[in-house]
Amino acid sequence: MIEIMPESKGTMLAVKASGMLSGTDYSEIWIPALKDIIEKNGTCRCLLYMDENFEGWELKAMWEDASFGFAHRNDFERLAVVGGPKWVEWGTRLGASMMKGEVKTYQAEDLDRALEWVAE
């Protein structure tokens, strides 16, 4: 499940991921919110926080994430990925090489620091 965090404002979208993420999470929540910010501002700043109950992505969600991210790789000013298993950090670093904006990973306990960095 993905939920938009109350810290989201302006060009910054912060979401919390819990459990297994589905294609519906992406097609109904995450992607429409990103598209709205990009259409209004030209770019966006993003934070993905994976809480202690995060389990991963269904195949459809992975596809939605990869295809949207690649199509909009120049539209992200900053992306913070917070928490999650070690392989997510590795995958984020790999994906960062294809993005124009800055990308950082943070441990779950550094959520506040990550929110500050994305909002700067």
C-alpha positions in Angstrom: 0.0 0.0 0.0 1.2 3.5 -0.8 -0.1 6.6 1.1 0.7 10.2 0.5 2.4 11.6 3.5 1.2 15.0 5.1 4.7 16.5 4.5 4.0 16.6 0.7 3.6 20.2 -0.6 4.4 22.2 -3.7 6.9 20.3 -5.9 7.6 17.7 -3.1 5.8 14.4 -2.9 6.5 12.1 0.0 4.9 8.7 0.2 4.9 5.8 2.7 5.1 2.3 1.3 3.9 -0.6 3.5 3.3 -4.3 2.7 3.4 -5.5 -0.9 3.1 -2.7 -3.5 0.7 -3.4 -6.3 0.2 -2.1 -9.8 -3.0 -0.4 -8.5 -0.9 1.5 -5.9 1.1 2.9 -8.8 -1.7 3.5 -11.3 -4.2 5.1 -8.8 -2.0 6.9 -6.2 1.7 7.3 -6.9 1.8 8.0 -10.7 -1.2 10.3 -10.8 0.3 12.4 -7.9 3.7 12.6 -9.7 2.1 13.5 -13.0 0.1 16.3 -11.3 3.2 17.8 -9.8 5.2 17.5 -13.0 2.4 19.0 -15.1 2.0 22.0 -12.8 5.7 22.6 -12.1 7.8 20.9 -14.8 9.8 18.9 -12.2 9.2 17.2 -8.9 11.1 16.2 -5.7 10.2 12.8 -4.3 10.6 10.8 -1.2 9.7 7.1 -0.9 9.7 5.9 2.7 9.5 2.1 3.1 8.2 1.4 6.6 9.0 -1.7 8.8 6.1 -3.6 7.1 7.3 -3.1 3.6 7.5 -6.4 1.7 8.4 -5.4 -1.9 6.7 -4.9 -5.3 4.4 -7.1 -7.3 5.6 -7.5 -10.9 3.0 -5.0 -12.2 4.2 -2.4 -9.7 7.8 -2.9 -10.7 6.9 -2.4 -14.3 4.9 0.7 -13.6 7.8 2.1 -11.5 10.5 1.4 -14.1 8.5 2.6 -17.1 7.3 5.9 -15.5 10.7 6.5 -14.0 12.5 6.0 -17.3 10.0 8.2 -19.2 10.4 11.0 -16.6 14.0 10.5 -15.7 14.7 14.2 -16.4 11.7 15.5 -14.4 13.0 14.6 -10.9 15.1 17.2 -9.2 15.7 15.1 -6.1 14.7 11.6 -5.0 15.2 10.2 -1.5 14.6 6.5 -0.9 14.3 5.8 2.9 14.4 2.4 4.6 13.7 -0.9 2.9 16.1 -3.9 2.4 19.7 -3.5 1.3 18.9 -4.6 -2.3 16.6 -1.5 -2.7 19.6 0.7 -1.9 21.6 -1.1 -4.6 18.8 -0.8 -7.1 18.3 2.9 -6.3 22.0 3.6 -7.0 21.8 1.8 -10.3 18.7 3.7 -11.3 20.3 7.0 -10.2 22.9 6.7 -13.0 20.0 7.1 -15.5 18.4 10.1 -13.8 19.2 13.8 -14.2 18.5 14.8 -10.6 20.1 14.0 -7.3 19.3 10.7 -5.7 20.1 9.7 -2.1 19.3 6.7 0.1 18.7 6.9 3.8 18.2 4.5 6.7 14.6 4.5 8.1 15.7 6.3 11.3 16.9 9.2 9.1 13.5 10.0 7.7 13.4 13.5 9.0 16.8 14.3 7.5 15.7 12.8 4.2 12.5 15.0 4.2 14.6 18.1 4.9 17.0 17.3 2.0 14.2 16.7 -0.5 12.4 19.9 0.5 15.6 22.1 0.3 
